[in-house]
């Protein structure tokens, strides 16, 4: 038996018991002839003690233990001496006196500290060594929280009579919403599967199939730009029900969410129960967001009626064009500096506002560049509508409804953080309902579906479809938690004629509809029940529960912000024969690939053996040598110069200094200028200090100092400051064919 207990299990009741424990060396301490090890596994820590008077052989082995060694110990549980107990640990009252030890595996020095530390390590390093990052308490706890949440969801759904049904990952492409990931079908040349953005159509077909109540913990895929709450692949709680209306969907989801919060976060307070509801229009009017954070106030005001006839044309002309003028009163904001006001105006402009006016309210007179254009009545009306008092500032944006609301809404969020108005102990749930069924797509210059083309319009709005489609409300609802949209869904269209009408408004022709959604339309001919559903972004929910800033912190193996898997080194260049076998051709050039992948592919293609060294970020040669465990003499440092005749790369040992006069003489050039960082990146796609010595890949002349030949192997930065490579010097010469010269 490897172990009798875990490292979080032993208490005073086991004193005197012989036990076996396994785990990682978390910390090691030498105290007066005794060695103390904090042994760690997934469950916790146990202090184990090596005493030479008890077992000298085990003590000698313990003397050589280092962080992250994997060991098995056998020993006797004993009570810790008075004053040495740790009330923060479940095992804090005991320790294990070791009788025997077995080193199961040694460990290299980790690239970052794993035991408790306040220092936050660079994310790219953590993602590259994710299997080490997951050993950290914070990350482990996030994964445990995720597991508990999913288990509770499954138990809840099962108890409510839902069936968990798995739907396919390889499906038909139906271009809508985000860009889809394509999968070439080898057996059917020229055709493709796609990875599902969601099981939307499949779960509706399950309702046609009579499954009545469906759910799934579903993997979904979207090829879109990354941000804090997005990943190329993510997890949904997907749900669909037959013979239901909006109330049924809201009821079951509200009960589930409240149970999760109360059981997983007992110390948190739910702001309001039952969960408040607000229409999309009200949410935009009051908070400037369709997913408002209601843990604090700072509500927006609509002053359009007050200034509709103003001499200030920015206001009156906007209203004449069916726009609005929105205002945000900030208590005590009159003390803002000019630079602070400018910062908030810049923020509003990021979200589409053309500008943001302001009025500082005083006891006797007010301050604002726009006061000369406003009548006293208009100013007093604005003050009354916003409930402003002396010392306050009023921010004002005039634009179309969405832009005016969203720009001020984001200023509101920034102010909430600045003034620390957000109570982190609150869980503010909110239902946002009655979204517009359609919106005007600025890029498409046409009407588009706000959510997807299967949302049911409100019964009383169906009459507006022909002449005023943009006024039609959908039976759609979003579930919001602390300002994050964690779920969204709708009642679906189950009537074939109504679905056809929606397609017509969206300019989806009959042939196009048949090609994209023919399977759905055909199914609706066989008795589709009224149905509706919702999908939660599970990663976002776990992120909110864990109090993390982005979903990468709660996903075991996420992609980075450029959709790369740094641990597996994906995406990667595939062998040419594999690509041909899939009946596809790539138009991308190797220049478009990252310099590290480009070099790696070049070496593999030329059957050149190399050792890939991963390490913490480095800039200088000295730093690089230290983290690599190599010498400066081995390090091949590449420097690129601009000369009279073009660019040239010099490669020298990092232990030597380049002699620029020798380089000038060799090249017969009066000019020898280091490339600027901008030009260096343009040529190599590398940052300063990360350029590899394969100048042939950059199509430039390479001069290599003759002193490098003293090394059988050379080591160098491989296109990034966290990747190095080691190869034989003879292989380097064969591949690059540089000019061997004396330039140091």
ZIJO-V820196 format. One line per field, one symbol per residue. phi: phi as a letter, one per 40 degrees, with the letter a starting at -180 (. if undefined). psi: psi as a letter, one per 20 degrees, with the letter a starting at -180 (. if undefined). burial: b if it has 9 or more other C-alpha atoms within 8 Angstrom, else e. A space follows every 10 residues. Layout:
# ZIJO-V820196
phi=???
psi=???
burial=???
This chain:
# ZIJO-V820196
phi=.cacaccbbc bcccdgccbb bbibccabbc bfgbbbbccb bccibbcbbb bcccaccccc cccbcbdgcc bbbbabcacc cdgbcbccbc cccbabccca bbccacbccc cacbcdaccc cdccccccbd ccdcccddcd ccccdccccc cccccccccc gcbcbcbccc bccbdagccc ccbccdcbdg bbcbcccacd cccccccccg cgbbaacbcb bacbccadbb adbabbcbaa bcfbbdcccc dccccccccd ccccbcccbc dabcccbacd ccccccbgac accccacfcc bbbdccbcbc cccdcccccc cgcbbbbbcb cgcccdcdcc cccccccccd chccaacabc cbcbbbbacc cccbcdcccc ccccccfcbd gcbbcbbbac dccccccccc cdcccdcdcf ccccccbcca bbbfcccbac ccccfacbcc bacbccccdc cdccdcbbcc cccccbabbb bfgbcbaaaa cccbcccccc ccccccgccc ccccccbdcc cccccbgccd aaaabccccc ccdcccgcca cccbbdbccc cbgbccccgb cbccddcccc ccgbbccccd cccddccccc ccccccfbca bcbbacdbbc ccccccccgb cccccccbbb bcbcbhcabb bbcccbbcbc cccdcccfbc babcccdccc cccbgbcdgb cccccccbgb cbbbcccccc bcbbbacbha cbbbbbaccc cdccccfccc abbb
psi=pgqhrrjjhp ahijpiqpqp qqaqogqppp oliqpppopp ahhbqppqpo ohigohghgh ghhjqrpjqp qpqpapprqq qpijqoiiqh jiirrpophq qoohprqrpq irphrpqipp qphhgghhlh hhhihqgggg hghggggggh ghgggghghj jqpoppqqho aqpnoqcrqq pqopohimpi rqrqpphrkg hhhhhhghij igoqrqnppq ppnrqqahkq qhprpqoppq qqlrahhggg ghhghgghgg ghhhmhiqpp gpprpqqqrg ggggghikqj mqojirdlqq qojghhjhkq iohhghhghh kkaroqqopo pjiiiqrghg ghghghghhh kiqhrorqpp prghqrpqii hiiqrhgggh gggghikqrp irqpppppar ggggghghhh ggghhhggjl ipoiiqooqp pprlqphrro ohgilrprpg frjjppqqgi ihiihghmhi ipqqmqpqpp oljpoiqqar pqpjphghhh gghghjkorg ggghggkhhg hghiikmpqp rraqpqnhhh ghgghikqir ihijpgmrra ikkqohgilq qrpqqhhggh hjkrppiqqh hiqqhghggg hggghjlppq ppoqrqpqgr hggghghhkr rhhhpopppp qpahjaqqpp orpiiqpqoh ghggggilpi pnppqqhghg hhgikqrpij prjmhhijlq qpppphihii phqqqqpkir jjprqprphh hghhhhlrpp roj.
burial=eebebbbbeb bbeebeeebb bbbbbbbbee eeebbbbbbb beebbbbbbb bbeebbebbb bbeebbbbbb bbbbbbbbbb eeeebeeeeb bbbbbbbbbb bebeeebeeb eeebeeeeee eeeebbbbbb ebbbbbbebb ebbebbeebb ebbeebbbee ebbeeeeeeb bebeeeeebb bebbbeeebe ebbbbbbebe eebbbbbbee bbbbbbbbbb bbbeebeeee bbebbbbbbb bbebbbeebe eeebebebeb bbeebeebeb beeebbebbb eebbbbbbbe bbbebbebeb bbbbebbbeb ebeebbebbe eebbbbbbbb bebbeeeeee beebbebbbe bebeebebbb bbeeebbeeb beebbeebbe bbbebbebbe bbbbbbbbbb eebbbbbbbb bbeeebbeee beeeebbbbb bbbbbbbbbb beeeeebbbb eeeebbbbee bbebbeeebb bbbbbbbbbb bbbbbbbbbb bbbbebeebe ebbbbbebee eebbebbbeb bebbeeebbb bbbbbbbbbb bbbbbbebeb bbbbbbebbb eebbbbbeee eeeeeeeebb ebbbeeeeee eeebbbbbbe bebbeeeeeb eebebbeebe bebbbbbeeb ebbbbbbbbb bbbeeebbbb bbbbeeeeee ebbbeeeebe ebeebeeeeb beebbbbbeb bbbebbeeeb bbbbbeebee bebbbbbbbb bbbbbbbbbe bbbeebebee eebb
